Amino acid sequence: KILSYTATAGFIPIREKKTNQVTANIFFISYTKDGVKNTSTRPLTFAFNGGPGAASMFLHLGAFGPRIAPRSPDGTALLPPPYKVMDNPNTLLDFTDLVFIDPVGTGYSHTVGDYDPHHFWGVKEDILSVTEFIRQFLTSQGRLLSPIFIMGESYGGVRSAGLAKYLQNTGIYPLGIIMISPVLDLENIQWSSMGDRAILLTIPTYTAIAWYHKKIAPRLQGENLATVLEEVRTWTRDELLPAFWEGNAISAEKKQAIAKRMAEYIGVPQEWILQQNFRIREDDYAGEILRKEGKSISVYDGRVTALGPYTGDENDQIMFNYSGPLKTAIVSYLRRELNFTTDREYMSGNPQVYLDWNWESGRQPAISPDTINPGYPDAGPFLAQALSRCSFLKVFIASGVFDLECPYDSVVYSINHLNLPPERLRNITIKIYPGGHMVYMNPIAQRKLKNDLKEFYRQVLMENRV
């Protein structure tokens, strides 16, 4: 099947409202299917990655663009160069036009002159700038009547939840929000000596990884993974949670019993679990589960191994396997196929953005409207408000079963705790796939995800008579 389309790479200027001064240029790559006479029935999807500080090359050349970078058969290994793009049979362009956005400080997006980029580097600041980008794009390209969808990965879950609300505030009403391996409430994935939530919500993912590496208890190794996870979720809810409630007042006998069962599920020694006082951080687990074999695993995809101890996200094997090839592929693709040239470095991942990020603007108001909740940033209320005031808005969430960065159960917990009635929660679909954080890098998961998204778009458009 031949797919004819037009690709465009360029910038949209962001202006300071009071002075009308251009303060930043946001880079994008868009794809529109040729021969579409009525764009009011043609969906348009805006897509971005997370970080904060990540460019959109992962979703673009790794997942859903019409061209894709080469990958290994199971999507986990580092391939040798060259990294020349090829046609993507799993592109979404056959049913939606696409716009891949690089927020300020990522990709080729940049501030102008000496304008301080920190004006864009924050939870709310970022949402507002991307809202303005989308508003301008729709206006300048004559697409205000098109059905709008938003897609965000990882921290892009926070951004897409915020966009759902703030786009509505500007008179733009997305029909669908797609979240890939998202985070909404950062407390669900942050570790502390006093916090129980993160470990409780990560136990099933540890179990899936132990099952994959054949480190789980022998009685469970031959079981279907879904059956194993059902058992471990029941145990976590009915036994581990009450034990955590007791804290250090728990009896020695019960503590040993809990540690023994946890060891059977997650594949690390009982003694090590007790040494950690059950607070097993993802980085520590990544270094422990295969330590005796002289290996560690990736927190982005627990199936993937590396030689030696785990030394942090910046050295994670899966990021090493993906980031370099994708960066080379997109820079080459822009020059060779789209004739886009610049002397700027393509910032595939900008650590300075993350380090300088203003998390304060993402904290939700406390009970008193004059104070701010000192807790973790949480985009759940953004999404809940958007859904509560817009009955036709639908949400599709995809998670990887081997993802330790944003575990599946942390997402389910966030969704189930949105301040919404059950009938509105039914607007949200959550699916789990056999992959890691970049779940689409597994070709099997990518095909399934593409088909599920195609059905999601079809249902949304049908319900809204588009």
N, C-alpha and C positions, 0 to 999 in steps of 0.2 A: 504494500500500500504506500503510494507516494503522498507525502504531506508537503504542500507548498506553503511557505510562510515568509514573512519579512522580519528580519532581525535588526534591532536598533540599539546602539550603545551611545550613551550620552549623559549629560548632567541636567539637573533641575536646580536652579538657584533658590536658596532659602534667604529670606529678607527679614531684617529687624523691623518690626511693625511701626515703631515710632518714626524712624528715620528713612525707611524704605531702602536701607543700605543692604547690599548682598553680603551676608555673613558666612555662607557656606555653599558649596556645590555638592549635591548628593548624586552619586553615580548610579546608573541603572543599566540593565540590559533587558530589552523587551522583545517578545515574540508575538506576532499577530498572524493568524491563519489567513492566507490569501483567499479572495473570492467570497468573503462574507459580506452580503449586501445589507443585512439588518443587524447592526451591532447591539441593538437593544435586547436581542435574544442570545447574544454570545457572551458567556461568562468571561470575566477578567480577574485573574488571581495575582495578588501582590505577595511575594515570598521573600523571606529573609531568614538568616540564621540567628545565633544568639551571642554567647560570650558572657557578658557584653564585651564586644571587641572582635567578633568574628564576621568575616565577609560572607556573602551569599553563595560562594563557589561550591559549597557542599551540597546544598539543595539544587543548585544549577547544573553543574557538570557531574555531580555524584548521584543525582536522583531523577529530576523531572524535566530538565531542559531537553530540547530536540537533539542536542549533541551531548555526548557523555564521554568522560575519561575512561581509559581501559582499567579493568579490575581483574583480580584473580577469580577463579571459579566460585569460591565461597565468599569472596569479598573481604577477606581478612589479611591477605599477604601483601607485602611490598613487591611490586613488579619492577623489573629493570626498565630504564628508558628505551625508546622515546615515549612520551606521553601525548600521543596524537589523538584528538577527539574523533569520535565516530558517531553514526546515527544511533539514537536511543529508542529502542522499540517500546520502552515504558514511559515515554514522555507523556505529559498531560495535555500537550498542545492539541491533540485530536479532539478534546472536548472543552478546553478553556485557553484563552490567551494568557500569557505569562509576563510578569514584570518582576525581575529579581533586583532587590534593593540592597545597597551597601550603606548602612547608616554612617554618619560622620565619624571619621577616624578609621574606617575600614575600607577595604578595596581601594578605589581611587577617590573616594569621597574625602573632602578636606574643607577646612575653614579658609576664609579669604583674608589675605594680609596678616595683620597681627591680632585678628579677632580670636579671643580665648576659646579653645574647643571645649572647655569645661562647661560652657553654656549649653552644650548638647549631651554631655556625658553624665547622665543621671536618669533615674527611672522615669520621672514625669517629663524631664527635658527631652529625652529620646522619643517618647511617645508623641509629644507635641510636634517635633520636627518631622517625624515620619508621617504624621497626620497631614501636615502641610504639604509634604511631598506628594502624597496620594491625591489631595485636593487639586494641586496644580496639574498633576499628570492627567487626571480625569477631565479637567477643564480644557487643557491645551490639546489633548488628543481626541476631544469630542466623544468621550466615553461615559459621560455622566448618567446615561440611561442604561448602561450595561449592568447585568447582575454582578455584584462585587463579592469576591471571596478573599480572605486573608489567610496566609499560611506562615507559621513561625515555628522554628525548631529550638529546643532547649530553652535558653533565656528568651528566645523568641516567643515562648508561651506567655511570659510577662508582657512583652511588647504587644502581642496580638490581643490579649485580654484588654489592655489599655486602649488599643486602637478601636476595639469594638465599642467602647464607651465614647471615646473622644471623636471618632468619626460620626457617630450618631449626633453628637453635640453640634457638628458642623452641617448637619442635614444630609450626610452620606450614610446609607444604611446597608451594611454588608448582609448578604443572605447566609453566608457560611464562614465559620472560623475553623481552620485546620491547624492542629497542634501536633508536632512531631516530637516525641520524647520531651515533653514540656516540664517546666517547673512553674508553679503558680505561687505557692507559699514557701518561702525559703526556709522556714523553720522545719519543714518536713525533711530537709536534706542536710541540715546543719547539725554538727555534733557538739555536745557539751557534756561535762561530767554530771550534770543534773538532769539533762534532757533524755527522755525515753522514746520520744516519737520517732526520731530518725532511725534508731536501731530496730524498733518494732516493724517499721515499714520497709526495712531493707532485708530482713531475714528471708523472705521468699526469694529474693534475687540471689542472695548468697546460696540458698538451697539449689536454685536452678544451675548456678555455676558449678557447685559441688557435684550435682548430678551429671553435668556435661563432662567433667573431668574424672568421673568415676571415683569420687572421694566421699560420696554419700554412704550411709549405712547399707550393708549388703542386701538387707531385706527390701530396700527401696530401689536399688540400682536397676532392677529389671522392670520397674513400673513405668508407665507412661508419665511424662513430666507433669502434665495437667493434674493427674491423680495425686502425685507427690505434693504439688503446690497446694492443692485443696487440703490435704492433711496438715501441712505445715502452717497454713493460714489459720486453721481451726485451733491448732496447738498454741500458736502465737496469741490468739485472742483469748482462749480459755485458760491457759496455764502461764504463759510468759508474762502477759500483761498484769495479772494479779500478783505475780511474784515481784515484778518491778514496782508495783504499788507499795509493797512492803519495804522496798529499799534495803538498806543495810541491816534492818531489823529482821530480815528473813532468817529462818533457822539454818544451821549448817547442813543439816540433812537435806532440806528442800533445795538449798543452793547447789549442792552437789548433783542432785537429781535433775535440776533444770539445766545445769552445765553439760551433763551427760547427754541429755536429749538434744540440746542445741548442737553439740559436737557431731551427733549422728546425722543431723540435718545439713549442717553447713560445711562439714568436712575438714575441720581444724581440731587440734587436740583439746580435750576437756581442760587440761591444766592451763593452756594458753588462754582459753576463754575466761577462766577464773582470774588469771593475772590481769586481764583487761577489765575485770569487773563487769563483764558483759557489754561494755561500751566499745564495740568493735568498729573502728573507723574503716571506711572503704580502702584507704591507702594501706592500712595495716593488714587487712584481709588479703589484698592483692599481693602482698609480699609473703604471706604466711601459707596460703593453701598449697602451693607447689614448692615451698622452700626446700624440702628434703631432696627434690629433684634438681635443685639449683636454678629454679625458674620463678618467675612472677607472672601475674596476669594483668590485663588492661582493665582499668575501671570503666572505660568506654564500651568495651565488649569483653566480657569475662571469658569468652571462648579463646581469646588470643593470648599467646604466651610470649615471654621474652626471657633471655638469659639473665641471671643475676637477680638481685633484690629490686623491689619497686622503689623508684626514686622521685616520684611525683608526676603530676599531670603534664608538666612541660616536657617530660621525657617519656610519656606514655607511648607504648609501642603502636597502638592503633592510630594515634595522632601523627606519629612519625610516618606510618605507612600511607596515610591519606593526604596530609597537608602539603608536603613537598610536591608530589605528583599533580595534585589538583591545582596548586599555584602555578606550576610550570605550564600545565595544560591550558588554564584560562588566559594567561598572558599571551601564550602562543596563539591561541584561538582568536583572541581579540585582534591581534596584529595580522594574522594570516588570512582569516576568513571574514572578519568584520571591518578590517582596515582602520582599526582604532589604535592610534599610537600616542604615547606620552612617555616622558622621562621619569615620571613618578613611579615609586615602588608600589606594587599592588600589595596592600596590607591584608593578607589573608587572615591573620590573627594579630591584633594589636594589644599586647599585654598592658600598655600604658592606659588604655581605655578602661580595662578592668580594674587596675590598681587605683585609678583616680575617680572611679564611678561614685556618684552621689546616691547612695542607697536611701538616705533620709527622705528624699522626695517620694519614695515608694511606700513609706509607712502610712498605715491607715489611721484615720482619726480614732481616738479613744472614746470612752463613753461620754466624756465632756467634750463639746465641740471646740473648746478653747485649748485643748491639749492634744498632743500627739502620742500615740501608742509607742512606747520605747522598744517594742518587740521587733521581729523580723519583717522586712518588706513582704507584702502579700498582695498579689494582683487578683486574687479571688473576688474581692468586692467589685472590682472593675467589671469582671465577666458577669457576676451576678446581676449588677445593675443593668448591663446591656441586655441580658436575657429577660430580666423582669419587665422591662419596658418595651420589649420588642418580641412579640410572640412568634414571629416567623424566623427569627435567628436560630440557626442550627450549628452545632459544634461537633467536629470529628476529631478524636484524639487517637494517635498511634504511639505505642510504646514497644520497646524491645525487651524481651524477657531476660536478657543477659546484661542489661544496662545498670551500672552502679552509680552513674552520675545523676540520673533522674529516674529512680526506680519506679516501676509500674504501680506498685501499691501506694507510693507517695502521691501519685497523680489521682488514683481512685479516692484516696482519703480527702484530698483537696476538693474534688468535685462533690463528694458526698457531704461535705461540710459547707457548701455554698448556701447562703441564706435564700433558698428558693423552695417553693412547694414541690412535691413529688411530680406533679404533672409538667412543670417547667423543666425539671431535671431530665425528663424524658427527651428533651431537645438535644441532649448530649449523648454521643456514641463513643465508647472507649473500646479499642481493640488492641490485642497484644500479638506480637510477631516474633519469629525466630531470628532475632538479631540483637545488636547492641544499641548504643546511643544513636549512631547513624544507621538506623535499622534498614534503610533502603540500600546499604552497601552489600547486603546479602541478596544476590539476584533472585532467590526464591521469595524472600520477603518483599522485595521491590515489586515483583509481578503481582503478588497478592495485594499489596498496598495500592498499587495503581488501579487494580480492578475494584477494590473496595471504595476508593475515592471516586471512580467513575460512577458507581452506583449511588454514592452520597450526593454527588452533583445532580444526577438524574432525579433523585427523590426530591431534593430541595427545589429544583427548577419546576418539577411537576406540581409540587404542593403550592408553588407561587404562580402557577400558570404561565410560566415563561416559555 
